[in-house]
């Protein structure tokens, strides 16, 4: 069986920073930690997410943009993320942390469709989620972007977590002069 991300530069994926260490990067991942998070959230995490987090458990990627087919409040052709949540609850930006997956559902009214695993530069006004609506709580979820500012509009970003990671691109891949989304400030706060 071929390992997921075997041909991927995981070491070069992460942007090293003190902020990432303080807010996102959790301890080395254990099977017990994964099982505890899955029990708490009620969803089986994608094997590709778990494997990816075994290299580094959360953080800020160097490439933070992903193309979309549909317009979002961020842009007409892509979304941006700030960081990827660690599996655990030790950091504020971890799946069970202060700003974890359930926080977005309970405090911000995001739809309870899966696991919120990546935040965006808008300070909570849009999020990225593992969407289990079609596959059920033990299936392989797709990755969606949800716009709080647009009545929680859901836009499919990638067919699965691995495709999402492989689809991340640098800022330079996008035309900054293109027509912006309806939020004149890009949705950022």
Phi, psi and omega in degrees: 000125180285135178286141175294143179066019180299327182257021186248140180278081182294322181298323180276357183288320189272140174270113180288130177198154177295322179299315179299316180297319182290319188258328191243317191284112179271177179293166177309138186280135176241160177299323179296320178296318179298313181299319180296317180294317179298319177298314182296318183276336182081018179225143172278122180290144178302139180303324180293325177293313180298312180298318181298320181286347175289335176286312174206126187274082179090166179149193181249120180286156174289322179255122191239015182240145177224134180293150174227156176275336182247152177293146173231177178292342181279316185197166177282344185222005179198169172241166174232146175240159176265311182200168177252130183289140175284158176273113183146200181221007185288325183258153179299325177257064173231165186303327178249011183283184180308319178251035182285185187306313183292330177304317184292327178283310186285320185264330184249354177079016177296148182295140180278071185250000182165220187242119176278115190238353180215133177262168185237165183294357184275008179060042175104354183276355167206150185218164176244136190226145166278114189262113183261010184302319183273331188258348184081169188292349179245003182272190180264106185282153170274166179256129180232156174252134181237126182261106176297321182293338181249045178056041177059039177300134181254126177238125177291130181254316183208154182290338178196176184298316181299316178297324178298310181299314180293338181271356180292138182228163178284158176307324185295346180283353185241141181283110181290342181272357181292160180300126180284166174293175183302329178283108186302331180266013180077006180086357182282150177251000000 
